[in-house]
Amino acid sequence: MSFRFIFAGLLILGFGQAQATEVALVMSVQGKISRLEGVTKLPLEAFVKLKSGDRLQLDNASRLQLVYFKTGRQETWSGSGNLVMAAKESRAEGLPEPQIKTLPLVMVKQLARTPALDSQGRGGVTRLRSIPSEDAIAKLDATYRELKSKAEGEDLAPEMYLLSGLYEMRQLDRVEALLGELKQDRPKNLEAALLISLYKKAVRNAREAQKK
């Protein structure tokens, strides 16, 4: 095989990988929202990571909140129309202007490490850190308290930040304790229930991996 064909293949591979970069995290979903794959519509849930080029369809009375990893740009969309994910912000088709907020990058950096579900529906597809120092855990807790003091209403972002950090630092007992608190504090919050389910799967998989 000639160098020219090898080089062309590498370019195509690199382009495909760039196109598949995860750029945003879905923070909240209300109403009927779908991710479009050709002619197929897949239901969109909170805490899913979106890639550049992903297309979303919002039906009437839908509300979507997402945050971009590079910029901390939080977008809240309402109404009916389509969205296309780009590297730093969404491109809208037929939707009213979104509400925009910029989240602290320290929060966004950690939110990007939220465990994802793999193709078999297993939770916890993320790399765990080596055993952290007490200072690292203390810093995580302090940042959480600061974020929590500024949070509004049912905003789950501070809890998502803390859960992601504790999970990555292998503080699995604390993750489970926080999940219990969330369940008690927000028994009727559907997104809290979904977040609890996600981390329960992640913790279970992490504990199984530790036994091997």
N, C-alpha and C positions, 0 to 999 in steps of 0.2 A: 504494500500500500504506500502511495507516495506521500511525502510530507504535506503537500497541498491539501490532500483529502483529510489527513489527520488534523491539520490546522483548522480546516472548515468544520470538522466534527466537534472540535473543542469549542469553537465559537458558538455553535448551535447549542451545545451542552451548557455553556456559560450563560447564554441568553435565556435558556429555559429555567436555569436556576435563579437568575435575577428576577424573571417574571414570577417565580413561585415564592418570593420573599414575603414573609409575614409582616404586614405593615400596621395592623390595627387590631384592637380587642373590642369585641362587643360587650358593652357594660350593662345594657338594659334593652329588653324587647317587650313591646306591648302591641297587641293586635296581631294581624297576620302579616308576616314578613318572610320572604322566600329568597334563597340564594339560587341563582339561575345557572344551570349547567346545560348549555344547548337549549333543548326544548323542555328539559326536566326542571321542575321546581322542588327544591329541598327546603323544608322548614328551617328557619334560622332560630337558634337559641342563644341566650346570654352566655358569655364567657367563651365563645368561639373566637379563634383568631382568624382574621381575614388576610388574604394575599392580594398583592397588586394585580389588578385586572378582574378581581371578583365583581360580579354584578348582583345587585340586590333589587328586589321588587317589594315596595310597600303598598299595601292595600289601604282602603279608606280607614280613617281613624287610627292608623298605626303610629307608633312612636318608637324611634330607634336612637340609642345613645351609644357612641363608640369613641375610642381614644386612639390617636395615632402615636406610634412608638417614637418616631424621630423627633417630633415637635411638641408632644404633650397636648396637641390640639384635640379638645373634646367637642364633638359635634352632637347636637340633639336635633333629629329630624322628625317632623310630624306631617301627616297627610298621605297623599297617594302619588306614587311616581317611582322612578328608578334611580339607583345610585351605582356608580362605578368607583371601585377603590383605586386610588393612585398612591404614590409614595408618601405624600405628606398631607393630603386632604382628599375628600370625596368630590366626584363630579356628579352633579344632579341633573336629572332629566324629568322635568315636570313637577318638581317639588318646590315648595316655598323655601326661602332662605332659612338656614338652621340657626339655632342658638349656639354660640361659640364661647368656649371657656378654655383657658390654658391651665393644665394641671402641672404641679411641680414635677420636674424631670426625675427627681429621686423616687417619686411615687410611680411614675410611668415606667422607669427602668425595671422596677420590681414587678409591676403588673405584667410586663412582657414575659415574665418567667412563670406566670400562672400555668399550672399543669394543664395539658391538653388531652383530649381523648384521641386514642389512635384509631385505626380503621376497624379494629375489633371491639371498640367501645370501652377499652381498658383505660383507667385514669392514671395520671401521673407520668406522662411522657416528658420528663425533664431531668436534667442531671443534678444530682444532689452535691452540695459542697462538701469539702472535708470538714471535720469537726470544728465548729466556729469557736472563737474566743468569747469570754464573758463580755468583753467590751463591744464586740459586734452585735451580740444579742441585746445589750443595753441600748445601743444606738438605734437598733430596729424598734425597740419598745418606745424610746423617746420620740422618734419620728412618727410612730403610729399615734401617740397621744396628741402630738401637735396637729396631725392631719384630722384626727377625730374631733378636736376642739373647733375646727373650721368647717366640718361637714354639715350638710343641711338635710333635714328630714330623714328619709329612708336610704340615703346615699350609702352604698356598700363599699365604696372605694377604699376607705381606711381599713376595713376588715379584710378586703381582698389583698391589700398591701401587706398586712401583718401575716395572713395565712400563707401567702407566697413566700415571704421571707423565712418564716418558721419552718415551712416544709423544706425549703432549699437548704436550711441549716440543720436538717434532720431532727428538729424538735417535735417529733411526732406526737408525744404525749400532750404537749401544749396545743398542737393543731387540733387534736381531738377535744381538748377542753374548750377551746374557742368555738368549735362547731356546736358543742353542747350549749354554750351561752347564746349563740346565734339562734339556735332552735327555740330556746326559751324566750328570748327577747323579741323575736319576730316570727311567731308561729304561723301567721297567715301571709307572710311575704313569699310569693312563689319563687322569686329570684334567689332569695336566701336559701330556700329549700333546694334549689338547683345547685347552688354553690356548695351546700353541705354534702349533697350527693357526689359532686365532683371530687371533693377532697376526701370523702370516705373511701372512694375507689382508689385515689392516689395513695392514701396512707396504707390501705390494705396491700396494694402492690409493692410499696416500699418496704413494708415489713416482710413480705414474702421474699423479696430480693435480698434482704439482710440475712435470711436463714440459709441462703445458698452458699 
